[in-house]
Amino acid sequence: MKYLRFKFKFKETVATILVDRKEDYEKITKAIIEARREIEDAISKDPLFLTTYEPYECSGKVTGRMCYASKLAKVGPMAAVAGAIAQYAVESVADDVNFAVVDNGGDMAILTDRELVVGIYPSNIGFVIEPCDEIVAICTSSGKIGHSVSLGYADAATVVSNDASIADAFATALGNEIKEELGKEEIEGVLSAFWERAGKYISGAMVVKDEILGFVGNLPKIVRVKINPDLITF
């Protein structure tokens, strides 16, 4: 099934948006701008909201979710910013459409009535996303690429959930724990401990580091893919 693909840039936000109709794209971009304005307003009133790496208290339609996710994952609220914007954007059209995808720099919220394959970059791995009535969130943190802060060394630390703000925060937390010297057994230990605290909030997680691949929880079907660099959103 065909769909429309758009690249949307607004300040620091660079998103790929998939929809069936241009009017859905316009609604989504309006929601992205609304979300950014709320976040920017929170930062202007409280600069610590931007800089802290610790869980934080706040309210708001978007910022409140970021702070809630930060408390669950024990990271700063900005660790959830891309996912929170993607989630808010897809929710803005969810009552009216069956298909909408927002990839906000590698943090994705997906509502789909058709099968999709989502590549996890940088790797040759993809997730098969089946048609679903609820939003599926796939968020990835990397210590090697991208603009987001990671204190770890994973090629990709990916978390799947039904809320992209939570998935984004936990992907950051997981990525922070994947240090350069860790081997396969140590990474499996990290994933096991991570699942103990995160399992009630997420569906599953995956770590890619060099030639090491680790999984925990319930993930979508995994397939090998050849990722088109032109489709990557940074």
Residue pairs with C-beta under 8 A, 6 or more apart in sequence:
1 114
3 18
3 19
3 20
3 99
4 18
4 19
4 20
4 21
4 22
4 25
5 16
5 17
5 18
6 16
6 17
6 18
6 19
6 25
7 14
7 15
7 16
7 17
7 233
8 14
8 15
8 16
8 17
8 25
8 28
8 29
8 32
9 15
10 29
10 32
10 33
10 36
11 36
12 147
13 32
13 36
13 82
13 85
13 104
13 105
14 104
14 105
14 233
14 234
15 32
15 85
15 86
15 89
15 102
15 103
15 104
15 105
15 233
16 101
16 102
16 103
16 231
16 233
17 25
17 28
17 29
17 89
17 100
17 101
17 102
17 103
18 99
18 100
18 101
18 103
19 25
19 28
19 93
19 97
19 99
19 100
19 101
20 97
20 99
21 97
24 93
24 96
24 97
24 100
27 92
27 93
28 89
28 90
28 92
28 93
28 100
28 102
29 89
30 92
31 88
31 89
31 91
31 92
31 93
32 85
32 88
32 89
32 102
32 104
34 88
35 61
35 62
35 84
35 85
35 88
35 89
36 85
38 60
38 61
38 62
38 63
39 62
39 63
39 66
39 81
39 85
42 49
42 58
42 60
42 63
43 49
43 50
46 58
48 56
49 56
49 58
49 63
49 77
49 78
50 78
51 76
52 76
52 77
53 75
53 76
53 79
54 70
54 74
54 75
54 76
55 67
55 70
55 71
55 74
55 75
55 76
55 77
56 67
56 70
56 71
56 76
56 77
57 67
58 64
58 66
58 67
58 77
59 67
61 88
62 84
62 85
62 88
63 77
63 84
65 80
65 84
65 87
65 88
65 163
65 165
66 77
66 78
66 80
66 81
66 84
66 165
66 169
67 77
68 165
68 166
69 77
69 79
69 80
69 83
69 84
69 163
69 165
69 166
69 168
69 169
69 170
70 76
70 77
70 79
70 80
70 169
72 166
72 169
72 170
72 198
72 201
73 79
73 80
73 166
73 169
73 170
73 172
73 173
73 198
74 173
75 169
75 172
75 173
75 176
79 148
79 149
79 168
79 169
79 172
79 173
80 165
80 166
80 168
80 169
80 172
81 168
82 104
82 105
82 106
82 107
82 139
82 148
82 168
83 104
83 107
83 109
83 137
83 139
83 163
83 164
83 165
83 166
83 167
83 168
83 169
84 164
84 165
84 168
85 102
85 104
86 102
86 103
86 104
86 107
86 108
86 109
86 137
86 164
87 109
87 135
87 137
87 163
87 164
87 165
89 102
89 104
89 109
90 100
90 101
90 102
90 109
90 110
90 111
90 135
91 109
91 135
93 100
94 100
94 111
94 135
97 111
98 111
98 112
98 113
99 111
99 112
99 113
99 114
100 110
100 111
101 108
101 109
101 110
101 111
101 112
101 116
102 108
102 109
103 233
104 233
105 146
105 147
105 148
105 233
105 234
106 121
106 139
106 140
106 142
106 146
106 233
106 234
107 137
107 138
107 139
107 140
107 164
107 167
107 168
107 171
108 118
108 137
108 138
108 139
108 164
109 135
109 136
109 137
109 164
110 116
110 118
110 129
110 132
110 135
110 136
110 137
110 138
111 132
111 134
111 135
111 136
112 129
112 131
112 132
112 136
113 131
114 131
115 128
115 129
115 130
115 131
116 128
116 129
117 126
117 127
117 128
117 129
117 223
117 225
118 126
118 127
118 129
118 138
118 220
119 125
119 126
119 225
119 227
119 231
120 126
120 127
120 138
120 140
120 156
120 158
120 206
120 208
121 140
121 145
121 156
121 227
121 232
122 142
122 144
122 145
122 155
122 156
122 208
123 155
123 156
123 208
123 227
124 224
124 225
124 226
124 227
125 206
125 208
125 213
125 222
125 223
125 224
125 225
126 222
126 223
126 224
126 225
126 227
127 138
127 160
127 219
127 220
127 221
127 222
127 223
128 220
128 221
128 222
128 223
129 136
129 138
129 220
130 220
130 221
134 162
135 162
135 163
135 164
136 160
136 162
136 220
137 159
137 160
137 161
137 162
137 163
137 164
137 166
137 167
137 168
138 158
138 159
138 160
138 167
139 158
139 159
139 161
139 164
139 167
139 168
139 170
139 171
140 156
140 157
140 158
140 159
140 171
141 148
141 150
141 152
141 154
141 156
141 157
141 158
141 168
141 171
141 172
141 174
141 175
141 176
142 148
142 150
142 154
142 155
142 156
142 157
142 175
143 150
143 151
143 152
143 153
143 154
143 155
143 175
143 178
144 153
144 154
144 155
145 234
146 234
147 234
148 172
149 172
150 157
150 172
150 175
150 176
151 175
151 176
152 175
152 176
152 177
152 178
152 179
153 178
153 179
153 180
153 182
153 209
154 174
154 175
154 178
154 207
154 208
154 209
155 208
155 209
155 210
156 206
156 207
156 208
157 171
157 172
157 174
157 175
157 178
157 205
157 206
157 207
157 208
158 171
158 205
158 206
158 207
158 208
159 167
159 168
159 170
159 171
159 174
159 198
159 202
159 204
159 205
160 167
160 202
160 203
160 204
160 205
160 217
160 219
160 220
161 167
161 170
161 201
161 202
161 203
162 203
166 201
166 202
167 202
170 194
170 198
170 201
170 202
170 205
171 205
173 194
173 198
174 190
174 191
174 194
174 198
174 205
174 207
177 190
177 194
178 187
178 190
178 207
178 209
182 190
182 209
183 212
184 212
184 214
187 207
187 209
187 212
187 214
188 214
190 207
190 214
191 205
191 207
191 214
191 215
191 216
192 216
194 205
194 216
195 205
195 216
195 217
198 205
199 216
199 217
202 217
203 217
203 218
203 219
204 215
204 216
204 217
204 218
204 219
205 215
205 216
205 217
205 219
206 213
206 214
206 215
206 216
206 219
207 213
207 214
207 215
